[in-house]
Amino acid sequence: MGVGVTCPKCRVSFAFYCSGCSSYDTEIYKSSALDNYFQARTLYYLKCRSCQVEYDSALCPACNTRILPEQPFVKGDTGRGNAKKCFIATACVGEDSQIVKQLCSFRDELLERNQLGRQFIRYYYRHSPKLVCHIQKSNLLKSLAKHLIIYPAYCTSLVAMKIIYFHKNK
């Protein structure tokens, strides 16, 4: 399976190939990096499955535009484009909040990678929509949820992502 790329400038579609081994057997991968205040940010890169060479961009053969492997320019991403949101955090601080983005990144980059984390995610998605119905009706419950659930989870995710980032880059 290769990666199909569409140039945002000239709209030419082409298959990405590895310049190292001339293979079209490439895939898009996700990793995370830390921004200011150790906020997790998702990065995409291309990797050849044959020789394991990694690329941070593709070059359009028609106009030589450098294309970063991010949605919507790279198709075939195996990532979670329509990922579920953090219900309680979204109800308390809004969908576009940096807190919600961080918690979703924590879920995708850490929790989904181990069995206990996946069990927690299943439990959360089974029970949190019921809680959100009550939280949205009461400012007191919204404030309690922010201070007792959201902010501690946010701080925990920042610390965990910081530890993982530094452990990976030793």
N, C-alpha and C positions, 0 to 999 in steps of 0.2 A: 504494500500500500504506500503510495507516495503522497506528497502534499501538493495540492493545486493552489497556485498563487494568482491573484488578480491584481494587476498594477492599478493603484488609485489614480495615477496621472493619465495614462493612455488607455486604460481598461482592457489591456491585453492579458489573457489568461495563459498560464504556462505551468508546466510541472517542474518543481524544484528538483535539481539533481546535485549530487555530491561531486564537487570538483576534484576531490581526492581520489575516489575510486570509480567515478562516472556512473554511480548507481542512482536509480530513481527510488530506491527503497528508503525513503526518509519519513520522519515522523515529527510532529510538533510536541514539545514537552513544556511543562510548566515548572517554574521554580519560584522562589520568593527572595526578595531583597528587602532590606530595611531602609526606610526613608527617615526623615527627621523624627526625633522622639521615638525611634524604633517602631514606627508604623510599618506593618508588613505590606509589601506591594508585589503583585503577581507579575512575573516576567515570563515571556514565551521565547523559546529558541527552537531551532531546527536541529535534528540529529540524524545522521546516517546510521541505519541499522547494520550495514555491512562493515564499515570501518570505524564506527563510533565517533566520527568527527562532528563537532558541534559548530553551528553557524548562528550568528545573531541577526542575520538579515539575508534577504535574497536580492538578486540584481535583475531587473527587468531586461529581457533580451532586446526589446524594441526601443526603449528610450533610456536605458541605463539608470533608472530610478532605483534607489536603495529602498527596499520594502522590509519593514520590521515585521516579524511574525506575530501579529496580533489580530484579533478579530476587528473589523470584518474582512481584512485583506487576505487572510490565510484561511482556507477552507479545510475541513476535515479535522478540526481540532477535537481531540478526545477529552477536552476539559469540560467543565460544567457551565456552559453558556446560559442555561436556564435553571441555574441552581436555586434551591429553596432558600428563602431568606430566614434570618433569625427573627421569629415571630414576636417574641416579647420585646426585644431591643427595638424592632421596627415600630411597635405600638407605642413605645415610650419616648424614643428620640427621633423617629422618622427614618424613612427608607434610605435617604441619601446621606445619612450621618456617617462620619468617619468611624464612629463606634461600630455601627452595623457592618461596614466594610471590613474592619479589623476582625470582628467576630466571625464573619463568613470566611475570611482568609485563614483564621485559626482553625476553623472547622475543616476546611479543605486541605490545608497544609500539615496539620498535626493530628486532629481527631480521626479523620478518615483513614489514616495510615496504620491504625492498630485496632485490634478487636474490641477492646474496652471502649475506645472512642466511638467506634461504629455502633456499639450497643447504646451508648449515651445518646448519640444522634437519633437513633430509632425511638428511644424513650421520649426524647425531647419533642420530636415531630408528632408523636402520638398524643402527648398530653398538653403541650404548650398552646395549641389553638383554643382549648377550653379556657385556659387562664387568660388569654388575650381578650376573650369576650367580656370577662369581668373587669380586667384592667382598663379597657377602653371606656367603660362606663363611669369610672371613679378616678378623680384627680388624686385622691389619697392613695389608692392602690397603685396608680401610675408612679407616684413619688416613691412609695415603698419599693416597688419593683426596680426603679432606677437605682436606689441606694443599696438595696439588699441583694439584687441579682445582677443587674446590668453593669454597674461600675466595678464591682469585684470581679466579674467575669472578664471585663475589658482589661483591667489591670493584670489579672492572671495571664491573659492571652499575650499581653505585651512582654511580660517577663519570660514566659515560656518560649515565645518566638525569638526573643533576644538570646536565650540560652542555646536554643537549637541553632540559630544563625552562627554564633561564635563557636559552637562545638563542630559544626560542619567546616568552618574556615580555619581550623587549627593547623 
